[in-house]
Amino acid sequence: MFTGCGTALVTPFQNDFSLDEAALRRLVRRQVDAGVHFLVPCGTTGESPTLTQDERRRVVEITLEEAHGKVPVVAGAGGYDTVEVARAAREYEAMGVNGILSVAPYYNKPTQEGLYQHFRFIAGAVSLPIMLYNVPGRTGVNIEPATVKRLWAIETIVGIKEASGNISQMASIAAQVPEHFVVLSGDDAITLPLFAVGGRGVVSVASNEIPAEMANLCNFALQSNLSAARAIHVRYLPLMEVNFVESNPIPVKAAMADMGLLQAVWRLPLVAPSAASLARIHSVLETLGLIEKTYAAVRD
């Protein structure tokens, strides 16, 4: 289920900051039609901390409806309150999601034992497969390889989205876990290098913009056609990089607005990118032909 390209879906808003349900439906259909392998609503890229409980439930509900069983839906359920995360995971399970992506607790900075007990508690609350999400740059705490090794012994913990940016740590995890435990990149630009040390795909930001291309990159890499995968990686590396010219998901939503896919609206504390960043984003899109291509698809 977690192998290949999973899209960390953005959450589109209307100009009054309410959820743009029509745009979300279009985005999910676009992902499915492009061949992505699974969808991840309500993660960091989906601005989940600013969504109400009802809105998170609605985003997942719409994603399930539009995916229509064609691709798995892996809902984001994470936070610094273990009991609340477990409650959210149970709610998503009742809705029919296929799995849970759960970020390490942020702000309260638990110890490695605390991380183990946190994920163990969540795994005990649901029967769904769970993917760990390690992003120490945002959470302030790193899920160390030794802790991942302890956690994979729990049957329903089936993989990790690794966004530490530390390829040595990723290689260490891949070397210590069994083959069925999936190691995915949390950074688009590291997707291809991670395949070389045992990774199996990516939870992608760039696939919001280029779903078919990111899915194909993973398909080629999984088939050991590294030259074809590298060609995609090299071509779209500038997009992968410009998506982080400011805090995610500010740039990717700006790009998608430029492509005619959604309205350029973020919820505070996120704000629109600077004029300089907007110019860089537009330049990359224009160079790659993504603006003209996407507008044509929208018109069609």
C-alpha positions as CSV (number, residue, x, y, z in Angstrom):
1,M,0.0,0.0,0.0
2,F,2.7,2.5,0.9
3,T,5.1,1.7,-2.0
4,G,5.6,4.2,-4.8
5,C,4.4,7.8,-4.9
6,G,1.9,9.0,-2.3
7,T,0.7,12.6,-2.6
8,A,0.7,14.8,0.5
9,L,-2.4,16.6,-0.6
10,V,-2.8,20.3,-0.2
11,T,-6.0,21.6,1.3
12,P,-7.6,24.2,-1.0
13,F,-9.5,27.2,0.6
14,Q,-11.9,29.7,-0.8
15,N,-11.2,33.5,-0.5
16,D,-13.2,33.5,2.8
17,F,-10.8,30.9,4.1
18,S,-13.5,28.1,4.1
19,L,-12.7,24.7,2.7
20,D,-13.0,24.7,-1.1
21,E,-14.7,21.3,-1.6
22,A,-15.1,21.6,-5.3
23,A,-11.4,22.3,-5.8
24,L,-10.5,19.4,-3.5
25,R,-12.6,17.0,-5.5
26,R,-10.9,18.1,-8.7
27,L,-7.5,17.8,-7.2
28,V,-8.2,14.2,-5.9
29,R,-9.5,13.1,-9.3
30,R,-6.5,14.6,-11.0
31,Q,-4.2,12.6,-8.7
32,V,-6.1,9.3,-9.4
33,D,-6.2,9.9,-13.1
34,A,-2.4,10.6,-13.2
35,G,-1.6,7.3,-11.6
36,V,-0.3,8.1,-8.1
37,H,-0.1,5.1,-5.8
38,F,-1.8,6.5,-2.7
39,L,-3.2,9.7,-1.2
40,V,-2.3,11.4,2.1
41,P,-4.9,14.0,3.1
42,C,-4.6,16.1,6.3
43,G,-0.8,16.1,6.7
44,T,1.5,19.0,7.1
45,T,1.2,19.9,3.5
46,G,-2.6,19.9,4.0
47,E,-2.3,22.6,6.7
48,S,-3.9,20.1,9.2
49,P,-3.1,22.1,12.3
50,T,-5.3,24.9,11.1
51,L,-8.2,22.6,10.2
52,T,-11.0,22.0,12.7
53,Q,-11.9,18.4,13.6
54,D,-15.0,18.6,11.4
55,E,-12.9,20.0,8.5
56,R,-10.3,17.2,8.8
57,R,-13.1,14.7,8.7
58,R,-14.7,16.3,5.7
59,V,-11.3,16.4,3.8
60,V,-10.8,12.7,4.4
61,E,-14.5,12.0,3.5
62,I,-14.1,13.8,0.1
63,T,-10.8,12.1,-0.6
64,L,-12.4,8.7,0.0
65,E,-15.3,9.6,-2.2
66,E,-13.3,10.8,-5.1
67,A,-10.6,8.1,-4.8
68,H,-13.5,5.6,-5.0
69,G,-11.3,2.7,-4.0
70,K,-9.0,3.1,-7.0
71,V,-6.0,4.1,-4.8
72,P,-5.5,3.8,-1.0
73,V,-6.2,6.8,1.3
74,V,-3.7,7.2,4.2
75,A,-5.0,9.9,6.5
76,G,-2.7,12.1,8.6
77,A,-3.3,11.6,12.3
78,G,-0.6,13.1,14.4
79,G,0.1,15.5,17.2
80,Y,1.5,16.0,20.7
81,D,-1.5,14.5,22.6
82,T,-1.3,10.7,22.3
83,V,-4.9,10.1,23.4
84,E,-6.3,12.6,20.9
85,V,-4.2,11.2,18.1
86,A,-5.6,7.7,18.9
87,R,-9.1,9.1,18.9
88,A,-8.6,10.7,15.4
89,A,-7.1,7.4,14.1
90,R,-10.2,5.5,15.3
91,E,-12.5,8.0,13.7
92,Y,-10.6,7.7,10.4
93,E,-10.7,3.9,10.7
94,A,-14.5,4.0,11.0
95,M,-14.6,6.2,7.9
96,G,-12.9,3.5,5.9
97,V,-9.4,4.8,5.3
98,N,-6.7,2.4,4.3
99,G,-4.0,3.5,6.7
100,I,-2.7,6.2,9.0
101,L,0.4,8.5,8.7
102,S,1.4,9.7,12.1
103,V,3.9,12.4,12.7
104,A,6.2,12.3,15.7
105,P,4.8,14.5,18.6
106,Y,5.9,18.1,18.2
107,Y,6.7,20.8,20.7
108,N,6.8,18.6,23.8
109,K,9.9,16.7,22.6
110,P,9.5,13.3,24.1
111,T,12.4,10.9,24.7
112,Q,13.0,7.9,22.5
113,E,11.1,5.8,25.1
114,G,8.3,8.4,25.0
115,L,8.2,8.1,21.1
116,Y,8.0,4.3,21.3
117,Q,5.2,4.4,23.9
118,H,3.3,7.1,21.9
119,F,3.3,5.0,18.7
120,R,2.7,1.8,20.5
121,F,-0.4,3.3,22.1
122,I,-1.8,4.5,18.7
123,A,-1.1,1.1,17.2
124,G,-3.1,-0.5,20.0
125,A,-6.1,1.7,19.3
126,V,-6.7,0.7,15.7
127,S,-6.2,-2.2,13.4
128,L,-5.1,-0.1,10.5
129,P,-1.5,-0.1,9.1
130,I,0.5,2.8,10.4
131,M,3.3,4.7,8.8
132,L,5.6,6.7,11.1
133,Y,6.5,10.2,10.0
134,N,9.9,11.6,11.1
135,V,10.5,15.2,10.4
136,P,12.8,16.6,13.1
137,G,13.1,20.0,11.5
138,R,9.4,20.6,12.3
139,T,8.9,18.5,15.4
140,G,12.1,19.2,17.3
141,V,12.6,15.4,17.9
142,N,14.2,12.7,15.8
143,I,12.9,9.1,15.7
144,E,16.2,7.4,15.8
145,P,17.0,4.1,13.9
146,A,17.1,2.1,17.1
147,T,13.6,3.3,18.0
148,V,12.3,2.5,14.5
149,K,13.8,-1.0,14.9
150,R,11.8,-1.4,18.1
151,L,8.6,-0.1,16.5
152,W,8.7,-2.4,13.4
153,A,8.2,-5.3,15.7
154,I,4.6,-4.0,16.3
155,E,2.7,-5.8,13.5
156,T,0.6,-2.8,12.3
157,I,3.5,-0.4,12.1
158,V,4.5,-1.0,8.5
159,G,6.7,1.8,7.4
160,I,8.2,5.3,7.9
161,K,8.2,8.5,6.0
162,E,11.7,9.8,6.6
163,A,12.2,13.5,6.3
164,S,15.2,14.0,8.4
165,G,17.3,15.0,5.4
166,N,20.0,12.7,6.7
167,I,20.6,10.1,4.0
168,S,23.0,8.2,6.4
169,Q,20.2,7.8,8.9
170,M,17.8,6.7,6.2
171,A,20.3,4.1,5.0
172,S,20.8,2.9,8.6
173,I,17.0,2.4,9.0
174,A,16.7,0.6,5.6
175,A,19.5,-1.7,6.6
176,Q,18.0,-2.7,9.9
177,V,14.3,-3.2,9.0
178,P,12.8,-6.3,7.3
179,E,11.9,-6.2,3.6
180,H,8.2,-5.7,4.3
181,F,8.8,-2.5,6.3
182,V,8.6,0.4,3.8
183,V,11.0,3.3,4.0
184,L,9.8,6.3,2.1
185,S,11.4,9.7,1.5
186,G,9.7,12.8,2.9
187,D,11.7,15.0,0.6
188,D,11.1,14.9,-3.1
189,A,14.7,15.7,-3.9
190,I,16.0,12.7,-1.9
191,T,13.5,10.2,-3.4
192,L,15.9,8.8,-6.0
193,P,19.0,8.6,-3.7
194,L,16.9,6.8,-1.1
195,F,15.9,4.1,-3.6
196,A,19.7,3.3,-3.9
197,V,19.9,2.4,-0.2
198,G,16.6,0.5,0.1
199,G,13.8,3.1,-0.1
200,R,10.6,2.3,-1.8
201,G,9.1,5.6,-2.7
202,V,8.0,9.0,-1.5
203,V,5.3,11.0,0.2
204,S,5.5,13.8,-2.2
205,V,4.8,17.5,-2.2
206,A,5.8,17.9,-5.9
207,S,3.2,15.4,-7.0
208,N,0.5,18.0,-6.2
209,E,1.9,19.8,-9.2
210,I,3.3,16.9,-11.3
211,P,1.5,13.7,-10.2
212,A,2.2,11.6,-13.3
213,E,5.8,12.5,-13.4
214,M,6.5,11.7,-9.7
215,A,4.5,8.4,-10.0
216,N,6.6,7.5,-13.1
217,L,9.9,8.4,-11.3
218,C,8.9,5.8,-8.6
219,N,7.7,3.3,-11.1
220,F,11.0,3.4,-13.0
221,A,13.1,3.2,-9.8
222,L,11.1,0.2,-8.6
223,Q,11.7,-1.5,-11.9
224,S,15.5,-0.7,-11.5
225,N,15.4,1.6,-14.6
226,L,17.5,4.2,-12.9
227,S,18.4,6.1,-16.1
228,A,14.7,6.8,-16.8
229,A,14.1,7.7,-13.1
230,R,17.1,10.0,-13.1
231,A,15.9,11.8,-16.2
232,I,12.7,12.7,-14.4
233,H,14.6,13.6,-11.3
234,V,17.0,15.9,-13.1
235,R,14.2,17.7,-15.1
236,Y,12.0,18.4,-12.1
237,L,14.7,19.0,-9.4
238,P,14.3,22.8,-9.8
239,L,10.6,22.4,-8.9
240,M,11.3,20.1,-6.0
241,E,13.7,22.8,-4.7
242,V,11.6,25.8,-5.3
243,N,8.7,24.2,-3.4
244,F,10.8,24.8,-0.3
245,V,11.9,28.4,-1.0
246,E,9.6,29.2,1.9
247,S,7.9,27.0,4.4
248,N,5.8,24.2,2.9
249,P,3.0,24.4,1.7
250,I,3.4,28.1,0.9
251,P,5.3,27.7,-2.4
252,V,3.4,24.6,-3.7
253,K,0.0,26.3,-3.2
254,A,1.3,29.5,-4.9
255,A,2.5,27.3,-7.8
256,M,-0.8,25.5,-8.0
257,A,-2.6,28.8,-8.1
258,D,-0.4,29.9,-10.9
259,M,-1.3,26.7,-12.7
260,G,-5.0,27.4,-12.3
261,L,-5.7,24.5,-9.9
262,L,-6.8,26.4,-6.8
263,Q,-7.1,29.8,-5.2
264,A,-4.0,31.3,-3.6
265,V,-5.3,31.2,0.0
266,W,-3.4,30.1,3.1
267,R,-4.6,30.1,6.7
268,L,-2.6,32.0,9.3
269,P,0.1,31.8,10.5
270,L,1.0,30.9,6.9
271,V,0.9,33.8,4.5
272,A,1.5,34.4,0.8
273,P,5.1,34.1,-0.4
274,S,7.2,37.2,-1.0
275,A,7.3,38.8,-4.5
276,A,10.8,37.5,-5.0
277,S,9.7,33.9,-4.2
278,L,6.7,34.2,-6.4
279,A,8.9,35.3,-9.3
280,R,11.2,32.2,-8.7
281,I,8.2,29.9,-8.6
282,H,6.7,31.3,-11.8
283,S,10.0,31.1,-13.6
284,V,10.4,27.4,-12.7
285,L,6.8,26.6,-13.8
286,E,7.3,28.5,-17.0
287,T,10.6,26.8,-17.9
288,L,9.0,23.4,-17.3
289,G,5.9,24.3,-19.4
290,L,3.6,23.5,-16.5
291,I,1.5,26.6,-16.7
292,E,0.4,26.2,-20.3
293,K,0.1,22.4,-19.9
294,T,-2.1,22.7,-16.8
295,Y,-4.4,25.4,-18.2
296,A,-4.9,23.3,-21.3
297,A,-5.9,20.4,-19.1
298,V,-8.3,22.5,-17.1
299,R,-9.9,23.9,-20.3
300,D,-10.3,20.4,-21.7
